[in-house]
Amino acid sequence: MKKTFLVTVSFLSIVALSCAVTQMKSTGPANPHYKNLKILPQDITREQMDSVMHHFTGALNVKCNFCHVRNEEKKQMDWAADDNKHKLVARQMMTMTNELNKKYFDHAGSAITLTSSLAVSCFTCHHGATDPVVNPPKQERPQQRPPADTAKRG
């Protein structure tokens, strides 16, 4: 139960950060280190970027190479490349969750606080799986107990 709570709180904080960051208007790239940002703002800080990326890896239980590709020639990750379809899908999912939160949970223009229990994030559907979880987990049926007043009356 504690693990689920911690994961949920972490996920909500990532979503909050993501929503807050995507709502900010950039006056110019304050951090030219990041290239090819389509959803996240150009002036995102390193701490914010790390937080968002850690949220993604935790919510889907993946590593960086699930969305990003390695440049074998340079022997390093090519974070800006759009060669991996999962990165393109992630952008669509970020747009979708931002729109849902704005429309249904009134989270537009402000960060979602940790006390907010209503917000859509990656974890809402993925629950630590690469594909969204569409069926609830199977539960054992409780044993049928006889009604309490089945004592024989005489």
N, C-alpha and C positions, 0 to 999 in steps of 0.2 A: 504494500500500500504506500509506503514511504517513497519507494522508487517511482511509482506511477505519479505521485504528487510532484516529486522533484523534476521528472521529465516534463510533466505538464507545465509547471512553473517556468522551466527553462524554455520550453517551446513558446509559451505566451510572451516571455520577455523578448525572444527573438522576433516574433511577429510584431510586437510593439515597436521594436527598434526598426524593423523593416518598414512598417507603416509610417513611422515618424520620418525615416530617412527618405522614403519615396515621396513624401509630401513636401519636403524642403525644396525651395527653389534655389538652384545654383547660380551664382553670379560669375562663375568661371571655375575651372578645375583647380581646386586648392591642393589636390594631391594627384599630380600627373602620373603617379606610379601605376594607377589602375587605368586600363585601356578597355574599350569595347563594352562599357557599362550601358545597358539599354533600359533597365528598370531601376536599379540602384543609382543614387545621385553621383555625379562626377566628383563631388567634394567629400565623399564618404571617408571617414577616418579608418585607420588600420584596425583600431579596436572594434569599431562598428562592423567592418567587413569580416573580421574574425568571428564576431558574435553571430552574424548572419550565417556564415558558412558552417560554423559549429552546430547551429540549429539544424541546418539541412542534413548534415551527416548524422546527427542524432535522431532526427525524426524519421529518416529513411534507413538508418543503420548501414551506412555506406562510408566509403572513403572518398577522398577528393577525385580520384580517377573515375568515379562513376559519372561525373559530369565534365571533367576536364581531361585534356589529352597531354601526353608527353611528347616533346620534340626530341626524337632520338638523335638527331644530328647535333643538337646543342646539349643533349643529355640533361634536360630539365623540363619541368612542366611548362606548358604554354597556356597560361591562365586566360588569355584573351581570345584564343581560338574558339570558333563555333563549330568545330568538326564533330563534336559528340552530340547526338540528338537529345540526350538527357538534359543538357544545358539549355537547349531551346525549349524543351518541355517545362523545365524549372521556371523559365521566364514567364511562360503562359500561366503556370500555377501561381506565381507571385502576383500577377495581374489579377487573376481570378479571386484569390484570397483578399487582396486589397479592396477589390470592388465589393465583395460580400461583406466585409467588415464595415466598409463605409455605408453601404445601403441598409444593412440589417442590424448592425451593432453600434452605429454612431461613433466609429473610431476614426473618422476622417479628420485630418488636421491636428491631431494630438496623439501622443503616445498612449498605448494601452497600458494601464497600470497592472501591477502584479495581482491586485485585488480583483481585477475584472475576471469574471467567470465565463463571460460570453465573448468568444472570439474564434475565428476560424484560422487555423494554421496548418502547416504541413502535417503535424502530428494528429490533427483532428481526424484525418482519413487514413494516414499511412501507419500509424502506431508502430513505427520501427521496421516497416517492410517497404521494399522498393515499389511494390504495387499497392494501391489503396486497398485497405481491408474493407470488403463489402458485406461480409457475413459476420454476425456476432460469434464469438467462440462457443463451441458446443459445451453445454453444461450437463452434468449428470442429473437425472431426475431424482428429486427427493423421494424417499420411501413414503408410501402412503400410510398414514397413521389412522387408526379408527377414531371416530368422534369420541370426545371425552365422556359423553353421557351414555355409553353403551352398556353400563352396568345393568345386570338383570334386576328388574324390579319385581317384587313379590308380593 
